[in-house]
């Protein structure tokens, strides 16, 4: 099975899913990463597991579980620790989910993350952290039409588009911040300074799509194009969580607004 693995001897760190948006951000942050088959890693490595099939079907569910089981077996025999990328989709609808809130699912992908977490808690014999990641944004992302549209508008100085009421509510995390945090967790495990086994990785304050557009308008002076959506139910699309615990980690961008300001600068 292809885990799309990269390895840094200097960091004693391997990253699966290294061709994805988050994984590529980690390996670009340090020029010592090299491509490697996961079974060829030297012993005693910490692994950040990002590789997953994001499709919402039964085959993808099975593939993700098989990938997680294979990794658990490999780590138990050869390696030092695991940082497992889960997501806020284990909290389908609701407000202020805490890290020990009971997860649930409403599709195959979120089900695979919940089962993956449970397999790790049951069978992994080395230190691990389950990281439930908020909605990720950053320059050049290939998933999610909203931020791709924002990036296009800022780069071309065209109108920002607001579809419907824009009441969808999430906690977000900036891709460079998330990459830095995941590497920080790997450093703790490498130093035998263990972290809580679960963490919600996101900025503390949830924000709606409408407020994101208004925030970016205030920073860019771009016009907003309102696009009507009949039967807009975005007010029902609510998924927020309590961030942390972060221990001694210091955010480079402490708030969503700080991150958005840097995001706009990077686009320009």
Phi and psi in degrees as a GROMACS rama.xvg file:
@    title "Ramachandran Plot"
@    xaxis  label "Phi"
@    yaxis  label "Psi"
@TYPE xy
-85.7317  110.251  UNK-2
-90.2701  -1.47384  UNK-3
49.277  61.0879  UNK-4
-96.5012  137.298  UNK-5
-124.346  151.511  UNK-6
-136.053  138.29  UNK-7
-117.981  115.053  UNK-8
-65.2914  -38.4679  UNK-9
-61.2475  -40.5278  UNK-10
-90.346  -7.0074  UNK-11
48.7898  50.5909  UNK-12
-139.561  134.719  UNK-13
-118.097  148.165  UNK-14
-128.178  121.65  UNK-15
-89.5362  160.87  UNK-16
64.8925  35.2162  UNK-17
-72.048  -11.0347  UNK-18
-89.3214  -5.65939  UNK-19
-82.1098  179.224  UNK-20
-63.5233  -45.4611  UNK-21
-76.4986  -47.4029  UNK-22
-59.1406  -43.0539  UNK-23
-64.9584  -31.8903  UNK-24
-65.3482  -36.9038  UNK-25
-68.5867  -47.9335  UNK-26
-72.0561  -25.5613  UNK-27
-74.3266  -17.3017  UNK-28
-79.3085  -10.4623  UNK-29
-146.584  123.257  UNK-30
-80.2166  8.99194  UNK-31
-93.7578  -2.04636  UNK-32
-73.3552  137.693  UNK-33
-132.183  151.166  UNK-34
-70.6115  141.189  UNK-35
-157.683  148.986  UNK-36
-73.0899  137.615  UNK-37
-61.8819  -30.7838  UNK-38
-73.6256  -12.2856  UNK-39
-95.9814  2.89158  UNK-40
-63.131  143.904  UNK-41
-66.3258  162.483  UNK-42
-71.3729  155.406  UNK-43
82.2087  23.2869  UNK-44
-91.7139  149.669  UNK-45
-91.4423  135.077  UNK-46
-117.131  128.018  UNK-47
-95.0642  115.274  UNK-48
-99.6198  104.142  UNK-49
-111.227  -15.9113  UNK-50
-67.782  128.435  UNK-51
-164.149  151.725  UNK-52
-89.4503  118.952  UNK-53
-86.26  -2.5066  UNK-54
-66.0092  148.225  UNK-55
-102.689  74.2645  UNK-56
-151.333  170.429  UNK-57
-63.9488  -38.6466  UNK-58
-62.7169  -40.512  UNK-59
-67.5916  -38.244  UNK-60
-57.1792  -49.4687  UNK-61
-62.6162  -42.505  UNK-62
-60.7825  -44.1888  UNK-63
-64.939  -39.9401  UNK-64
-66.8873  -42.5369  UNK-65
-61.3619  -39.5447  UNK-66
-64.6027  -43.8089  UNK-67
-65.7915  -42.511  UNK-68
-63.0942  -42.78  UNK-69
-61.5171  -39.2036  UNK-70
-69.2722  -41.207  UNK-71
-58.2551  -45.7243  UNK-72
-62.4965  -43.8229  UNK-73
-62.6137  -45.5521  UNK-74
-66.4506  -42.3864  UNK-75
-58.7661  -32.6765  UNK-76
-87.1257  -27.291  UNK-77
-132.249  -17.2268  UNK-78
-127.211  173.428  UNK-79
-93.5763  -30.3998  UNK-80
-177.385  170.76  UNK-81
-139.108  136.62  UNK-82
-115.275  116.183  UNK-83
-106.546  121.261  UNK-84
-82.7409  105.714  UNK-85
-102.335  -159.783  UNK-86
-156.987  170.623  UNK-87
-72.3966  -5.72875  UNK-88
-74.8647  -2.95765  UNK-89
-80.8834  -3.90391  UNK-90
-115.793  80.7172  UNK-91
-59.3636  -51.1772  UNK-92
-143.341  135.727  UNK-93
142.005  176.731  UNK-94
-115.641  141.114  UNK-95
57.5489  49.0869  UNK-96
-67.998  130.275  UNK-97
-90.0844  164.667  UNK-98
-62.8187  -24.2801  UNK-99
-103.105  12.0064  UNK-100
-64.2558  145.926  UNK-101
-68.3208  124.561  UNK-102
-75.6016  161.176  UNK-103
-151.022  173.158  UNK-104
-141.195  155.512  UNK-105
-135.12  13.6153  UNK-106
-156.861  173.457  UNK-107
-66.9526  -36.9517  UNK-108
-66.6771  -48.8752  UNK-109
-63.2608  -33.4816  UNK-110
-62.9018  -39.4603  UNK-111
-65.5449  -33.8249  UNK-112
-70.264  -40.9771  UNK-113
-64.5989  -45.9962  UNK-114
-64.3007  -40.1293  UNK-115
-58.7702  -45.1926  UNK-116
-58.8485  -45.3695  UNK-117
-65.5937  -37.7228  UNK-118
-63.8878  -41.7636  UNK-119
-64.0669  -46.9452  UNK-120
-62.6889  -31.7996  UNK-121
-84.0644  -35.8936  UNK-122
-120.772  -17.6343  UNK-123
-75.7164  135.081  UNK-124
-106.41  3.70325  UNK-125
-121.372  168.75  UNK-126
-58.2776  145.295  UNK-127
-150.581  159.462  UNK-128
-133.809  127.546  UNK-129
-92.9019  116.439  UNK-130
-108.341  109.48  UNK-131
-89.5861  109.343  UNK-132
-94.3841  132.695  UNK-133
-69.0229  -177.373  UNK-134
-64.0737  126.258  UNK-135
-96.1844  138.898  UNK-136
-137.824  155.137  UNK-137
174.148  169.111  UNK-138
-67.2366  132.694  UNK-139
83.395  13.3104  UNK-140
-70.802  145.337  UNK-141
-98.6677  -15.547  UNK-142
-102.674  154.736  UNK-143
78.5622  110.206  UNK-144
-72.1649  -24.9352  UNK-145
-62.9681  -54.2246  UNK-146
-73.7522  -26.8489  UNK-147
-62.796  -40.066  UNK-148
-66.3037  -41.5409  UNK-149
-60.134  -46.7548  UNK-150
-61.0664  -42.9311  UNK-151
-63.0774  -41.1347  UNK-152
-66.2944  -43.883  UNK-153
-66.7538  -41.7319  UNK-154
-67.1299  -37.995  UNK-155
-98.033  2.12196  UNK-156
55.0197  43.4192  UNK-157
-108.972  173.29  UNK-158
-63.8031  139.996  UNK-159
-74.4561  138.307  UNK-160
-103.06  128.298  UNK-161
-118.235  110.265  UNK-162
-87.983  121.498  UNK-163
62.8195  -148.806  UNK-164
-79.5346  -22.0535  UNK-165
65.8413  41.0791  UNK-166
-94.2241  0.0217865  UNK-167
-50.5859  133.143  UNK-168
-124.526  127.432  UNK-169
-145.038  160.891  UNK-170
-95.1271  133.704  UNK-171
-110.433  166.006  UNK-172
-144.296  136.812  UNK-173
-80.17  133.297  UNK-174
-53.916  -47.3842  UNK-175
-61.9239  -34.6658  UNK-176
-67.056  -44.6162  UNK-177
-61.353  -44.3259  UNK-178
-59.2058  -44.6097  UNK-179
-62.1709  -40.864  UNK-180
-66.4325  -41.8466  UNK-181
-64.0095  -40.7647  UNK-182
-65.0302  -39.3171  UNK-183
-57.6737  -43.9602  UNK-184
-60.7654  -39.6734  UNK-185
-64.3888  -35.7053  UNK-186
-65.2172  -39.2387  UNK-187
-61.4186  -44.3263  UNK-188
-66.6164  -40.4464  UNK-189
-62.7333  -31.1085  UNK-190
-90.215  4.56191  UNK-191
61.2021  28.7763  UNK-192
-104.233  96.0677  UNK-193
-79.4012  148.923  UNK-194
-109.172  160.312  UNK-195
-51.9014  145.019  UNK-196
-69.8719  -14.7862  UNK-197
-134.986  146.528  UNK-198
-152.153  140.282  UNK-199
-92.1358  112.911  UNK-200
-96.6998  99.573  UNK-201
-166.824  164.46  UNK-202
-70.1287  150.33  UNK-203
-67.3068  -34.1208  UNK-204
-98.4908  122.501  UNK-205
-68.3541  155.181  UNK-206
-146.573  144.393  UNK-207
-87.4241  163.878  UNK-208
-59.2891  -42.9514  UNK-209
-58.3359  -45.3817  UNK-210
-68.882  -31.0561  UNK-211
-63.4485  -46.5014  UNK-212
-61.8016  -42.9224  UNK-213
-65.6668  -38.0662  UNK-214
-62.9023  -44.7099  UNK-215
-69.2914  -35.9239  UNK-216
-60.1972  -42.2063  UNK-217
-64.8704  -24.8138  UNK-218
-92.413  -18.2765  UNK-219
-120.106  -17.7683  UNK-220
64.0377  21.7475  UNK-221
-77.6538  151.649  UNK-222
-72.1687  160.207  UNK-223
-113.048  126.292  UNK-224
-98.395  113.891  UNK-225
-85.7412  123.271  UNK-226
-112.694  117.367  UNK-227
-70.0041  137.344  UNK-228
-125.987  121.301  UNK-229
-71.7092  142.75  UNK-230
55.4221  49.1237  UNK-231
-69.8304  117.938  UNK-232
-116.954  28.0955  UNK-233
-62.9547  -22.3191  UNK-234
-66.1869  -17.0859  UNK-235
-89.5746  -11.6926  UNK-236
-88.4299  78.0237  UNK-237
-119.603  127.272  UNK-238
-153.945  96.2905  UNK-239
-124.764  158.467  UNK-240
-146.846  157.243  UNK-241
-81.9577  122.577  UNK-242
-73.6152  153.02  UNK-243
102.194  -173.044  UNK-244
-78.8024  144.866  UNK-245
-109.023  -2.75611  UNK-246
54.1299  -123.059  UNK-247
-96.5736  10.3901  UNK-248
-69.5969  133.619  UNK-249
-108.695  121.196  UNK-250
-69.726  132.755  UNK-251
-70.8903  -36.9426  UNK-252
-117.305  94.5441  UNK-253
-66.3123  -25.6649  UNK-254
-128.055  164.228  UNK-255
-58.6013  -40.6599  UNK-256
-63.3918  -39.6783  UNK-257
-60.0987  -43.7277  UNK-258
-67.555  -41.9861  UNK-259
-62.4131  -39.1562  UNK-260
-61.3785  -44.3102  UNK-261
-67.9092  -38.7754  UNK-262
-57.2117  -45.8198  UNK-263
-64.4953  -41.3076  UNK-264
-60.0758  -43.6196  UNK-265
-66.068  -37.0199  UNK-266
-63.1316  -44.8029  UNK-267
